[in-house]
Amino acid sequence: MSQAVFSGSKAFKPKPPDKGSFPLDHEGECKINMESYMKCLSDNKYDNSKCRLEAKDYLDCRMRNELMAKEPWTKLGYGDIAANAAPEAAPSAK
């Protein structure tokens, strides 16, 4: 009788997360960036809005080292920083 209960139901097929899994930083390639972000959080009573630049630097390191897929900054929520983070031109000497 227990077989009758399961015979009409569909088999469950697990679905991976949309972004998939990401490799851990076993080599410590982004450790400095991660520590900078964690220190910023600690210094700012874990108010992550005050540590957006450090978070962006950490994500940038992960993308450069192929520890996560490259994504546009706007898609990651850092479009405003990406636009404002361009280095200013050095004043020209006259």
GUGUNU-694562 format. One line per 4 residues: their letters; for each residue x, y, z of C-alpha. Coordinates in steps of 0.25 Angstrom, whole numbers, plus 5000, padded with zeros to 4 digits. Layout:
<nodes>
a	X Y Z ~ ...
</nodes>
This chain:
<nodes>
msqa	5000 5000 5000 ~ 5011 5010 5002 ~ 5015 5009 4988 ~ 5002 5014 4984
vfsg	5005 5027 4991 ~ 5017 5030 4983 ~ 5013 5024 4969 ~ 5005 5037 4966
skaf	5015 5047 4970 ~ 5026 5053 4962 ~ 5040 5051 4965 ~ 5047 5063 4972
kpkp	5058 5069 4964 ~ 5067 5078 4971 ~ 5071 5091 4964 ~ 5084 5098 4966
pdkg	5084 5112 4971 ~ 5084 5123 4960 ~ 5098 5127 4961 ~ 5103 5114 4965
sfpl	5114 5111 4975 ~ 5127 5118 4975 ~ 5141 5113 4979 ~ 5147 5117 4992
dheg	5159 5125 4993 ~ 5168 5114 4997 ~ 5181 5121 4992 ~ 5177 5134 5000
ecki	5178 5142 4987 ~ 5168 5152 4993 ~ 5171 5150 5007 ~ 5176 5165 5009
nmes	5163 5170 5002 ~ 5154 5161 5011 ~ 5162 5165 5024 ~ 5160 5180 5020
ymkc	5145 5178 5018 ~ 5144 5171 5031 ~ 5152 5182 5038 ~ 5143 5192 5032
lsdn	5131 5185 5037 ~ 5136 5184 5051 ~ 5140 5198 5052 ~ 5127 5203 5047
kydn	5118 5194 5056 ~ 5115 5184 5045 ~ 5108 5195 5037 ~ 5111 5190 5023
skcr	5107 5202 5016 ~ 5119 5209 5021 ~ 5128 5198 5015 ~ 5123 5198 5001
leak	5137 5202 4995 ~ 5144 5190 5002 ~ 5133 5181 4998 ~ 5134 5185 4983
dyld	5150 5183 4984 ~ 5148 5169 4990 ~ 5138 5165 4979 ~ 5147 5171 4969
crmr	5159 5163 4974 ~ 5150 5150 4973 ~ 5146 5153 4959 ~ 5161 5156 4955
nelm	5165 5143 4961 ~ 5154 5135 4954 ~ 5148 5132 4968 ~ 5134 5137 4963
akep	5128 5140 4950 ~ 5131 5154 4944 ~ 5118 5162 4946 ~ 5115 5177 4942
wtkl	5116 5186 4955 ~ 5102 5191 4952 ~ 5097 5177 4953 ~ 5104 5175 4967
gygd	5099 5188 4972 ~ 5112 5196 4971 ~ 5109 5204 4959 ~ 5109 5217 4966
iaan	5123 5214 4972 ~ 5128 5209 4958 ~ 5124 5222 4952 ~ 5130 5230 4963
aape	5143 5221 4965 ~ 5150 5226 4952 ~ 5164 5232 4956 ~ 5164 5247 4954
aaps	5174 5252 4944 ~ 5186 5258 4949 ~ 5187 5273 4948 ~ 5195 5277 4936
ak	5208 5284 4938 ~ 5208 5298 4931
</nodes>
